[in-house]
Amino acid sequence: MSQPKLRLREVRKEFAHRGDTFVALADATLDVRPGELLAVVGPSGCGKSTLLDLLGGLTTPSSGEILLDGRPVTGPGLDRGIVFQQYALLPWRTAQGNVELGLEAKGLPRAERRETARRFLDLVGLGGFADRYPHELSGGMKQRVAIARSLAFEPDVLLMDEPFAALDAQTRESLQDELLRIWRATGATIVFITHGIDEAVYLGQRVAVMTSRPGRIKAVVDVDLDVSAPDVRSTDAFGAYRHRIWSLLQDEVVRAQQHELAPREDLAHV
């Protein structure tokens, strides 16, 4: 078996809060395989975003280790791209200018930056919008630009923190299909954080289920679906995966609510 692309071993993350210690993650252990799309679900407040920040090197673990290709993650790097729920586009730059941002950090010459940015805008279906500014783009188009920007510098791993959560249902499903197409075209390793079980089952080759706070990896479910099949979300197989993951999550959602870590409506969204 090949070495994991990403490896978390007994990762703990604590924060100081009003003189007390707040434990966001405790003994989180997980392997991410090279080239896989791994979805991560869990109740609100369980540490999903903290997990992604740790993988991105935006914060450091209190204990435990995080390895990328066997090397410790000690900070941010161009070997990892991050796509947040908020598009984080620079409003004074065009779509192409935003995509070129990471390429500038790599020191690519202007002509090469321009060609690469155009290629990745084409990849996300925005070839005709290179000169548009963020305020001229829809929410779904802005998120496509953010994805293109993260992919353009060809990171080893793409980390996505609920990137489609703010979009309407139709746009969200469209971008889910786009992400699968891009993933197959690029062979990238993707870790996708989501609240939605349906989204996790549709996108993930595997789905990691987290406990309520402090977050741990409760289970990892292998998903074997042909998502190119017509109306796959209505099939018995899809429903069976959804039920299995919901069963793993149900107690965690209740526990999170009891600790006032999640609003009641989360039962409708996890």
PyMOL commands that set and color helices and strands:
alter all, ss='L'
color gray80, all
select helices_A, chain A and resi 48-56+95-105+110-123+127-129+134-136+139-152+169-186+197-203+232-234+236-258+264-268
alter helices_A, ss='H'
color red, helices_A
select strands_A, chain A and resi 6-17+20-32+37-41+63-68+71-72+80-83+157-161+189-193+206-210+217-222
alter strands_A, ss='S'
color yellow, strands_A
deselect
rebuild
show_as cartoon
